[in-house]
Amino acid sequence: MFIKIPPKLKPDTMRLVPLGGLGEVGRNMMTLEYKGKILVLDCGVLFPRDEEPGVDLILPDFSYLVDRLHNIEAVVISHGHEDHIGALPYLLEMRDDIPIIGSQFSLALIKNKLKQFNLKGNLKVVKEKQTYKAGDFSLEFISANHSIPDALCIYAKTSAGSVLFTGDIKLDQTPLDKRITDINHLAEISKKGVDLFLVDSTNAEVPGTIPTESSIAPSLDLIFHKAKGKIVVASFASHVHRVQQIIDTARDYGRKVCLVGFSMIKTMNLAAELGYLKIPKNTIVELNALDKFPDDKIVLMCTGSQGEPMAALSRISRGDHTKIKVKKNDTIIFASSLIPGNEKSISQVINDLTLLGVDVFHSKNANVHVSGHAAQTELLYLYNTVRPKNVLPVHGEPRHLAANSRLAGKAGIRSISSALNGAVIDLKNGYAKKTGQIKNDYIYVDGRAVGEIDEADLQTRKILASEGFITCSVVIDAKNKIIVADPEITVKGVAEDLSVFDEVKKSLIKEINSVLSQNVLETSKLSKVVRRTLGSFIFHKLKRSPVIVPIVNLIK
C-alpha cells in the first residue's frame, strides 16, 4: 500500500488517526492529536480467524505512538467489550501511568484485566453528563445503550474543533436496565457544535431498527416451557442483560442456574457485586453441586458462543468436558451474535451437538438474540439529532463503513468515506479531510510473544496445517564426497504410506552426487538441492506443497 506522509500538524488543526476498527470488526482504537498532545479513544483487540493459526490476539499497531507515549493525555473508554479494552495492558506496559477514563463497569473490567499483567492502572471513573478535562481536551460523556452495561458516547472538544464518538450504540427504548441512549443530551451536544461525528457502522447494512433486548423473552419462555432435559445457554461473558434474562426465566420455571467458564463466572460475580446483575436468592448453584438436581431443573450459562475450541460449549459438543455431558432431550441455546470469521467454528459446534440428539436454537431458527448495534433507521435518527458537519464511519468492515457513509449522505451530511486504518484525518475550521496515510500493521500476540511473528510465519503455519511437513536428512562424508546412507524422510500430514517416497530417494542421491562431483560442500547449497528435488516430486506425484526442511550433516 502506498503510504502518503501527512503534513506537519498546525496549531489550529486537530488530527485523527485510526489505529484499528476501520475495515474490521474489532481492534478499535482512535487517536486525537492537538498541539502535540494525544487523546486515545478505546484500545481493543481483534480475535484471530482461521487464516491466523496459533495467534491468540491481534493488537493495534502502537508504532505511531511509541516515540510519543509521554504526550498521551489519557485513554478514554466507551465501554468494556474486549474489542475496545483488550489491548490496554499492552499499551500500559510501555507507559503504566496513562490515565484511563471510563464508566464504573468498564473500569471494573479493566482493573481485573490489568491484575493479570501485574499492572495497577491510573483509573478515572466518570458518569454520563459529567465533564472532564484532559489537557487541552474538554470531555463530556453521554449515556449510550449497548449489549453491555455503562456504555458511553464521548464528546471531545478543543479550540480547533469538536469530535463526537458513539462507541457501540443502539436506540433500545425499553432496555432491561432502563438506561437508554440519551437523545436529549445528544441534542444538547448538537447545539454546542459537532465538527466530526464518529459513528458505529456494524449494522449500517441492516434496514429498520434493532428489536429491544426484552423482545427475546417470549422465545426464551417457549423454549424453557418445552425443554425436557437440561438447558445449556451460550453467550458472551460480558452480556449481563442476556444473562439476567436467562436467570429470570430459569427462576420462573423453577430451574437452578450454574455459571460455567472462568470469564463468565468472574464477570457475572463482578456485575452482581456492582448491582448490574440481580440474582434471586437460591438461584445460582456451583458446578460441583449439579448432581443434586434432576436435568429438568438445571440451566447452564456458559461461554463458547463463537465456537472457541477451548470454551465450555465446544468442549461439551466434543464430549471433552469433564463435568458436563449432554444427551437427547437436552436443549442448547446460542444467545449471541455471529462475529464475522467464526462461521465455520460455530457451524461445527452446532453440527456436533445435533449429532448428540439435542435441540439446538440459534439466531437463524429462533428469536434468541438481538444485536447491540444500531440499524439504518436508528443511525439516520442519530444523524438528524446530532447534525454534524462531517461524518467518519467507524467500527466495521469496508462494506459496513460504505453503507454508513451512504446513510450520512441521505441525511445531507458530508462523509469521509475512504478512510481505513492508518488514515490521517485533519480537522480545521469545521472541515475534515484525509491528508495522509501511515503504516498500520497487525501486531500478533502468540503466547508470550508480542509482534514477533509476521505474515510469512502465518503463511508457513497455514501450509503446515493444510499441506503437511517433511524433513529429509542426508549424511555426507565430506572428505570422500559421498553419501553415507540413503536419505531419511520423515513425514507429517502428507502421506500414510512412506513407500511412496522410495522412488524419489534415487533422484535425491543422483542430484546430490552431481553437486558433490563439482566439489560443492556448502550445506546451504546442498539443502537447496534436497528441497528442490523433493518439492518437485511431491508436487507432481501428490499434488501438494508441504513445508520441506532439509537436514544436511557433513562428516569431516
VENNORWO-V722562 format. One record per run of one state. SS is the DSSP state (alpha for helix, beta for strand, coil for the rest). FROM is the first residue (numbers start at 0). TO is the last residue. Records with the same first field share a line. If there is no record, write none. Layout:
SS = FROM-TO / FROM-TO
//
This chain:
coil = 0-12 / 20-20 / 22-22 / 24-27 / 34-35 / 41-43 / 46-55 / 59-60 / 64-64 / 76-80 / 85-86 / 92-97 / 102-102 / 115-120 / 125-129 / 134-135 / 143-143 / 145-150 / 158-159 / 165-168 / 170-181 / 192-194 / 200-211 / 226-229 / 234-238 / 252-254 / 260-260 / 274-282 / 284-285 / 292-293 / 302-310 / 318-329 / 334-341 / 355-357 / 361-374 / 386-388 / 394-394 / 396-396 / 410-412 / 415-421 / 428-429 / 437-441 / 446-447 / 450-453 / 467-467 / 477-480 / 483-486 / 492-496 / 516-521 / 542-545 / 555-555
beta = 13-19 / 21-21 / 23-23 / 28-33 / 36-40 / 44-45 / 56-58 / 71-75 / 98-101 / 121-124 / 130-133 / 136-142 / 144-144 / 151-157 / 160-164 / 169-169 / 195-199 / 230-233 / 255-259 / 283-283 / 297-301 / 330-333 / 358-360 / 389-393 / 395-395 / 413-414 / 422-427 / 430-436 / 442-445 / 448-449 / 468-476 / 481-482 / 487-491 / 546-554
alpha = 61-63 / 65-70 / 81-84 / 87-91 / 103-114 / 182-191 / 212-225 / 239-251 / 261-273 / 286-291 / 294-296 / 311-317 / 342-354 / 375-385 / 397-409 / 454-466 / 497-515 / 522-541
//
